[in-house]
């Protein structure tokens, strides 16, 4: 009789644990929600895929001058090769 009670008790505990683990937790329910909200809030124009109008902005002459200035800003810079020495004491 004692062994039967122990077995039924053990079986009950195992069933309760299995039922508790089978439920979806709050973390699992809302996994990725924060990421998707952050991504959605960073989209500037939500109707961009729908609108097929050409983009207007700076005129050609102005944008050409801006690009030339940007490209020339890198010509004056000189990149140096960095080298490191590690002394192992030998």
N, C-alpha and C positions, 0 to 999 in steps of 0.2 A: 504494500500500500504506500509506503514511504517513497519507493522508487517511482511509482506512478504519479504521485503528487509532484515530485521533483521534475519529472519529465514534462508534465502538463504546465508547470510553472515556467520551465525553460522555453517550451514551445510558445507560450503566451508572450513572453518577453521578446523572443525572436520575431514573432509576428508583429508586435507593436513597433519594434525598431524598424522592420522592413516597411511598414506602412508609413512611418514618420519620414523615412528617407526617400520614399517615392514621391512625396509632394514637392512641387516646384517652389523654391525659396523666392523671396522678394528680389534678391540679387539676380537670380536667373530670369525672373519675369521681366525686369527692366534692364537687362544687360545690353549695353550699347546706346541707351537712350540719351545719355549725356553727350556722347560723341556725335550722334546724329543731330541733336539740337545745336551744338556748337557749329557743326558744319553748315546747317541750314541758316543759322543767324549770320554767317559770314558771306553768304551769297548776296551780292550787291543788287542784282536785278533778277527777280524770280521769273519774270516773263521773257528772259533772254532767249530761251530755245524757241519760243513762239514767234517773236518778232524777227522778221527777216529784212529789216531795213538796213541800208548801209550805215556804217558808223561815221559820225561827223565829229570833228574836233579841230585840231590845229590845221592850218592850211599847209600845203606842200612846202612852200618856201620856209616857213617857220620850223616845221618839223625837220627839214633837211639841215638847217642851221643848228638845231638842237643836237641832232645826231653827229654832225661834224665836230661840235664842241665836245661831246661825250667821247668820241673816238680819240681826239687829240689830247684829252686829259690823261690817257694811258701812255702816250708817246714819251713824255718827260720822266716817267717813272722807270727806275732801273731795278730789276730784280736781282737780288744777290743770292747766291747759293749758300745755304747754311750747312755748316759741317760741325759735328760734335766729336770730341775726343773723350774716350772713356779709359781711364787709367786703372788697370787691374792690379797694380803693385808688383809686377813681376820684373 
